[in-house]
Amino acid sequence: MATHSSSSSFSTLLTYLQALAQTPRRLASRAPSVSSSYEELSRVKARSGSDMQRTLRWFDLVGLGIGGMVGAGVFVTTGRASRLYAGPAIVVSYAIAGLCALLSAFCYTEFAVHIPVAGGAFSYLRITFGEFAAFLTGANLITEYVMSNAAVSRGLTSYMGAAMGISTTKWRFILPLLPNGFNEIDLVAPAIVLILTLIICYSTRESSVVNMILTTLHILFIAFVILMGLWKGDWNNFTHPGNPQHPSGFFPYGASGVFNGAAMVYLSYIGYDAVSTMAEEVRDPVKDIPIGVSGSVIIVTILYCLMAASMSMLLPYDVIDVEAPFSAAFSGRSEWVARVIGVGASFGILTSLLVAMLGQARYMCVIGRSNVVPAWFARVHPKTSTPVNASAFLGIFTAAIALFTDLNILLNLVSIGTLFVFYMVSNAVIYRRYVMVGTTKPWPTLSFLCLFSLTSTIFTLVWNFTPPGKPKPFLLGACVVIAISILQVFHCMVPQARKPAFWGVPFMPWLPSISIFLNVFLLGSLDGPSYVRFGFFSALAVLVYVLYSVHASFDAEIEGSLGQKNVEIVEESKQSGEEEDPSQKV
């Protein structure tokens, strides 16, 4: 057989047009094709050339998780979510979002322990639902990370201004030729992104040390803010707005406002997802990953709730500054405290940027290994043992977006992307437990997942669009009873096809199912324009897959760089059951 290059479909215009003519056949071959954990840990991983060094321990992961989450959540989204949606009940919003994140974190942990590679959700879905589902998820992951980092870097400029006593308007200027939301130019944000890009390209271990130092300083500032809020704050602010004409009480906008706020602040939990992408660089994945991922989510949820309570005590919800809520809360009463908080928030946002940029580069690296984007992104530099190409490209792209895009546009898009990815991983962990390719039939599990998601969607629609009255509680109760019944029937009728060898989500399938429900419910709390933007980027990802990725993947399959065909994967599944690779048992 003649040899094929991995770019044979793109060598000339004629060959590309011929490849496009074969798109339906190639989609049927590649879109549902699944990889195996053995392939991900061997042949696919080898495409990066050099290996990433295993230098991280559980305390590094906890530090990276705290550093990655705290800055984004409290210092960028809290003010907006409290003033516009939840009011003082922003504390409850953070608790709900934290519970949802913890359940999703359990799902991530099971996969990360079983397949400790840098791909995170992309790799998990590739070995479960196939290449297309993984690519669509990977595209949304990259989008959410880039948008999140751009949003957080712009939030950083507000706190730097507060720390120095300089108005944000002096940091930014308006270009009237650009549309609203994209015409406020910020030069500081992209400069910070580019500096952090250089750090993460240099070394993962040194990046972790920098993160630990900044995170330690940041925790001290958090303790300071909580204590100052308790000292200077007023308990009456939990129930009394600044303007008597505005809604009062701890829940001024009702339960719907609490969940709308939870959906917005969910951005703050992207950090633990970044921790899971560091699995390839962890010394002992079986021990360190569960502690690092779940521990960081629990600690950060407690910190978020305490800081949100502190902010709510300092000011009535309707006068909270949406850009820099904590600094503004002390302005006029303790200027030096406002300056100190500005410095502390800057440390926190720097750590969240650093961790998220580490995560986005590793996602892109592993997506490059699978050939659905150019393999250039997969290269690991032999001297630094870091994915330099992916880090540099995404750093420059993030800096460009941070230069001109409004914070609110970025936050809504990021929240919906995060919830979608967490929803997919929760489905994947159930599917993988109950379905073994070639041994068990997938339809019972797929039917359960579809029915449960449909019931969750109906509950969400009733919650959001049915007017108050007697029918609404009845309809909501009926949905809950149906969902529990579906879950119980599945639990009793369908046996698990595999048991995790090292670490697994407890109370299967109950906890992942609750995660599915919460993610669907929070998705329903977002506004219409968020779905329009999400649909646009998803459609763009599908277009890229059809026009490029499926053909590049097909070429790689022909030349053998993607490893064995699906038939061989089935045989491997039959023989190994859990598909565990001895190299994981470190």
Disulfide bonds with the S-S distance in Angstrom:
none
